[in-house]
Amino acid sequence: GGAVDQTMTASSDEDEARQAIDMLRGDDVSGRVAAANKLETVAAALGEQRTRDELVPFLTDGVDDEDEVLMAIASSLGKLVNHVGGPDHASSLLPPLELLLTVE
């Protein structure tokens, strides 16, 4: 039953990732902060390619206006280097970081 267990784990990670992204889009600030703190889990569930192609652009487009959420996103971005493919792809994390720097 090893394969079944792995499938269930992957799907629950993907569910958690989906929930976190839904929460990031939501109206509840504390929910967005919680979701922003889970970006590493989201990235792990998505894999390197989808993190670069989907998650990072999503974070870049959907820059939040709440300081708490922005702080959580900023601290999570630093943990995503390994999830975008390591140092060779770390530059893919620059667009959302640059946007965060422009927010007062």
N, C-alpha and C positions, 0 to 999 in steps of 0.2 A: 503493500500500500504506500510506498514512498512517493511515487509519482502523484498519487491523489493528494497527499498532504502538501506537496509543493504547489500544486495547482490551486488548492484552497488558499494557501498563504499568499500566492501571487494575486489572486483575485481579491482577497481582503485588503492587500496593500493598494491595489488599484481603486477599490471602493473608498478607502481612506483618502487616497489622492484626489478622487473625484469630489468627495465631501469637502476636503480642504479648499479646493478651487471654488466650489459653490459658496463656501463660507467667505472666501476672499471677495466674492462678488456681492455678498449680502449686505444688509443695512446695519447689522449688529457689529459695533466697533469691537467689542470683546471677542466676538466670533472671528472677526478678521485678524485680530492680534493672534488668537490661538492658531488660526490657519497659517498665518505668516511664520509662526514658530515651527510649523510642521513641514516647511518647504523641503527640508532634507529628506523626509519620508516620502513626500510627493515625488521628488527627483529620483529617489531610489526605485520607486514603483514604475516610473516612466522609462527609466533607462537613459543612457547618455544622449543618444540621438534625439529622442523626443523631449528631453529636458532642454537641449539647445534649440530645437525647432519649435517647440510649443510653450514650455513653461517660461523660458526667459523672455520671449516676445510678449507673452501674457503679462508678465511682471512689468515689462517696459511700457506696455500700452495702458495698463490699468493702475497707474501710480495713484496711490491713495492720498487723501488729504489729511488724514489723521496722524499726528506725530507718533502715537504709540504703534500704529500699524507700520509706519515707515521705519521706525527703529527696529521692529521685529523682522521686517523684510531685510533691512540692511544687515542685521546680525546673521540671518539665515543665509544670505548670499555668500558670505565668507565660507560657509560650510559646504557650498555646492561645487567647489572646484573639482573634487573627485567625481562628482556626478555628471559633469559636463565633458569628462574625458581627460581630466588632469590638467597640468600646467599648459600643455599644448593648446588646449581649448579654453583656458581661463579667460581669454579676452572676450569670449561670448557673454561673460557676465558683466562686461563694462557698460553696455547701454543702460540697464536698470540702475547700476551704481551711479552713472553720470547723472541720470535723472534725479536720483535721491540727493545728489549734491546740490542740485539747483533748487531744491525745495527748502524754504526757510524754516 
